[in-house]
């Protein structure tokens, strides 16, 4: 207890009488920080490489479309239709969610930082919602931006820009709607699994395996049952199928079967021959259930 | 050391503007039942602002109590008030006014200390600019100003403890919960940490509730103590009530400790043999008394011709308190 040391400390402390912005601001700060973390800002080069690499991959279809469209002198050339976009980048989205979900909640749990967050003026559900929100916002860079780029490219490449935009501007609604719904659904699923599976490496594999294994299993079941009544239940439990159905409905594409789509996803979705709104309701129910379960998990921690 | 009465009056003066009521924390039959374990058992006490030591062995319910007061976990029965607010319903309001330093590691490793502390300031509601300023000030206050841009992963245990304290202090709380703040620190680090806590509590008017399993370690900076054992209250009150019970002089001699003890007992002192040690009750920890007895003991050792190895004033161990009158 030497006084000289004490005096060094004394230079700092002052009482604070300024504003305290409360819960909503704290949650916003957490979302901001988490989005930054997702893209590796303030972290090592490996984290940045993974996030930006996957984001770049998600842009490739859009860039290819624009480049080919500019080179090939065919009117209204379509390499990837907007409704095909999610099917094309599906695996990239799954990889991104798997890597980032465990990053977003796994570190806080592993380092025990969670207890510091919970000692702040936020509730436990705020933490979960902020993490899901942050992952969904990060996902928009992969789901929304390439589509917007494609839209802008097509507009600029059109012979008569004014005519093109007046014909196509309503496309923006499904582009935004599909991107928001798919991002929210995958984010809530990813955070839920990362919350349930404590080991980070296992969480990563679980999200990856969960989405893709369920996808493949569902494909097989639908094939075997010839899209019978039982198949509907199975498909409704598969996040990727529900996402596929919802995006196709938003772009007005169900039950058409596209010859360009090699994944067969929309064949499964189309084969069920459900009314369009069912897919939209299903994806919203998915978001609600995944979020509620994730919150429930965190209510019981600490 | 005994906290001088003058110091106490300074404390109450500094605190007068902090809490509207005299009560900082009050517990009424607070009980927490985990499956198979009674963590807290009908705890009832009231604590006034100041620096408060929460004393108990590991597993006695100290951390559980802090978590209930923060509103992080619900009590099974009974109730608690912090600043007169109920943690189960006013948790947000309470957490805005409280800083919490948990016992265990709780820091991210791949982030700079200043970045993390600023983030935590924002999580407590401080606007960005104010958060940045307060972070710089607080890093200086805890003595980490020079190292603040380094990643926390490369910090020593002592530095990590300071970052934990910094994140608990950065939003200028009215009350600090420090769970075993001296854990894992070497003697120098421990003294620095305690000096820092004392300054924070006594000079800046932030009330502190600090837990420890070693009474002797923290009593010197505390105004009052709450002792719990097995989730039950053992004793609660100003620190002066405790020191009177527990002053012990530990005399270490190479041989014949029994003879020394017997001689001291025959002279009317309370003395007991503990191996090569003879524990002599100083009766009260008032310095005059202790010095007088120390002089007498040295006299007896010399008279018996015993090789004296060491002579230390021992702070009360918990067991001493548990044996003492309640």
Interface residues (C-beta under 8 A of the other chain):
Chain A: X1 X2 X5 X6 X8 X9 X10 X11 X12 X13 X14 X15 X16 X18 X19 X20 X21 X22 X23 X25 X26 X29 X30 X33 X42 X43 X44 X107 X108 X111 X112 X113 X115 X116 X117 X118 X119 X120 X121 X122 X123 X302
Chain B: X67 X70 X72 X73 X91 X92 X93 X95 X96 X98 X99 X100 X102 X104 X105 X106 X107 X108 X109 X110 X111 X112 X115 X119 X120 X122 X123 X124 X125 X126 X127 X130 X134 X137 X138 X139 X140 X141 X142 X143 X145 X167 X169 X171 X172 X191 X192 X194 X195 X196 X199 X200 X203 X204 X205
